[in-house]
Amino acid sequence: QVQLVESGGGLVQAGGSLRLSCAASGRTFSDYAMGWFRQAPGKEREFVAAISWDNAYYADSVKGRFTISRDNAKKTVYLQMNSLKPEDTAVYYCAAAQVWQRIVILRTPDYWGQGTQVTVSS
């Protein structure tokens, strides 16, 4: 069982930056691929980024602006978001899966966090 707790959301002006964190419980954090999804009002949840033990994956809409990273010793995954745009406004969810394909391709991770709100003002 893995529990995920996100933090770091908030209100930021367009062009600004935020860093989201996701702390995981469980003894085998390093075995899991980790990822981020987001859901804007009235829209479906969408994939943002994922990281396995040796690779990172990004949605085209955030490539070059967002960076995902992980610290296995701290059991934490991060999402550094730069050059934020109003269209990045959404609830951001952390996700974990035993294989990266469940996050990046199938979009059905094994575990979800509760979400953290990110609002980008114009």
MOCOR-V240985 format. One record per residue. N is the residue number from 0. RES is the residue in three letters. PSI is psi in degrees with one decimal (NA if undefined). OMEGA is omega in whole degrees, -180 to 180 (NA if undefined). D_FIRST is the distance of its C-alpha to the first C-alpha in Angstrom with 1 decimal. Layout:
{{N,RES,PSI,OMEGA,D_FIRST} {N,RES,PSI,OMEGA,D_FIRST}}
This chain:
{{0,GLN,137.1,179,0.0} {1,VAL,130.6,173,3.8} {2,GLN,138.5,-175,6.8} {3,LEU,132.5,180,10.1} {4,VAL,116.4,-180,13.5} {5,GLU,155.6,173,16.7} {6,SER,166.8,174,20.1} {7,GLY,-4.2,178,23.6} {8,GLY,170.1,179,24.8} {9,GLY,-164.8,-179,28.4} {10,LEU,131.3,-180,31.9} {11,VAL,151.1,178,33.7} {12,GLN,155.2,177,37.0} {13,ALA,138.2,-177,37.3} {14,GLY,-11.3,-179,37.5} {15,GLY,-173.0,-176,35.3} {16,SER,152.3,172,32.0} {17,LEU,152.5,172,28.6} {18,ARG,120.4,176,25.6} {19,LEU,145.7,176,22.1} {20,SER,151.0,177,19.3} {21,CYS,111.6,179,15.5} {22,ALA,131.8,-177,13.7} {23,ALA,145.8,172,10.1} {24,SER,173.0,179,8.1} {25,GLY,158.3,-173,6.5} {26,ARG,-8.9,-173,9.2} {27,THR,40.5,-178,9.5} {28,PHE,-41.5,-175,10.4} {29,SER,-17.5,179,13.6} {30,ASP,-13.7,-173,12.5} {31,TYR,142.0,163,11.4} {32,ALA,143.3,-178,14.2} {33,MET,152.6,-178,14.3} {34,GLY,174.7,177,16.6} {35,TRP,137.6,172,18.4} {36,PHE,167.6,174,19.9} {37,ARG,154.7,179,22.5} {38,GLN,117.1,176,24.2} {39,ALA,158.0,-180,27.8} {40,PRO,129.7,177,29.5} {41,GLY,5.1,-178,30.7} {42,LYS,162.7,177,29.0} {43,GLU,156.7,176,26.1} {44,ARG,136.9,-177,22.9} {45,GLU,150.2,178,23.7} {46,PHE,140.2,178,22.3} {47,VAL,-56.2,-176,23.3} {48,ALA,157.8,177,22.0} {49,ALA,157.5,179,19.5} {50,ILE,129.9,174,19.3} {51,SER,-159.1,-179,18.3} {52,TRP,-17.1,-175,19.3} {53,ASP,8.8,-177,22.9} {54,ASN,156.9,176,23.7} {55,ALA,148.8,-176,23.5} {56,TYR,143.3,-177,24.2} {57,TYR,146.6,168,25.9} {58,ALA,148.2,-179,27.2} {59,ASP,-32.9,-175,31.0} {60,SER,-17.2,-178,31.4} {61,VAL,-5.2,-177,29.8} {62,LYS,131.9,-179,30.8} {63,GLY,-13.6,179,32.9} {64,ARG,-34.2,-178,31.9} {65,PHE,147.6,176,28.1} {66,THR,126.8,176,26.4} {67,ILE,141.7,178,22.7} {68,SER,167.0,-180,21.7} {69,ARG,150.4,175,19.0} {70,ASP,100.7,-175,19.1} {71,ASN,-32.0,179,16.6} {72,ALA,-33.7,179,18.0} {73,LYS,-3.0,-178,17.2} {74,LYS,45.9,-175,13.8} {75,THR,140.5,173,15.6} {76,VAL,145.0,-175,17.0} {77,TYR,154.2,171,20.3} {78,LEU,105.1,176,22.6} {79,GLN,121.1,-177,26.2} {80,MET,115.9,179,28.3} {81,ASN,163.8,178,32.1} {82,SER,48.9,-175,35.1} {83,LEU,146.2,-179,33.3} {84,LYS,156.1,177,34.9} {85,PRO,-31.8,180,35.1} {86,GLU,-6.0,173,33.4} {87,ASP,-6.9,179,30.2} {88,THR,126.0,-177,29.9} {89,ALA,170.0,165,26.6} {90,VAL,127.5,-178,23.3} {91,TYR,130.0,-177,21.1} {92,TYR,134.6,172,17.4} {93,CYS,148.7,-179,14.9} {94,ALA,153.1,178,12.7} {95,ALA,145.0,179,10.5} {96,ALA,152.6,-179,11.0} {97,GLN,-20.6,174,11.3} {98,VAL,144.1,-175,15.0} {99,TRP,-25.6,-179,17.2} {100,GLN,-30.4,-180,19.1} {101,ARG,-25.3,178,16.5} {102,ILE,-52.5,-169,17.0} {103,VAL,-39.8,-174,20.7} {104,ILE,-54.1,-175,22.2} {105,LEU,-23.2,-180,20.2} {106,ARG,32.1,179,19.0} {107,THR,72.7,179,15.9} {108,PRO,166.4,-178,12.8} {109,ASP,-30.6,-176,9.4} {110,TYR,148.4,178,8.4} {111,TRP,147.8,167,11.2} {112,GLY,-178.4,-176,12.5} {113,GLN,-15.0,177,15.2} {114,GLY,152.2,176,18.1} {115,THR,136.8,-175,21.1} {116,GLN,132.7,172,24.7} {117,VAL,124.2,179,27.0} {118,THR,125.1,-180,30.6} {119,VAL,118.0,-179,33.4} {120,SER,148.5,-178,36.9} {121,SER,NA,NA,39.9}}
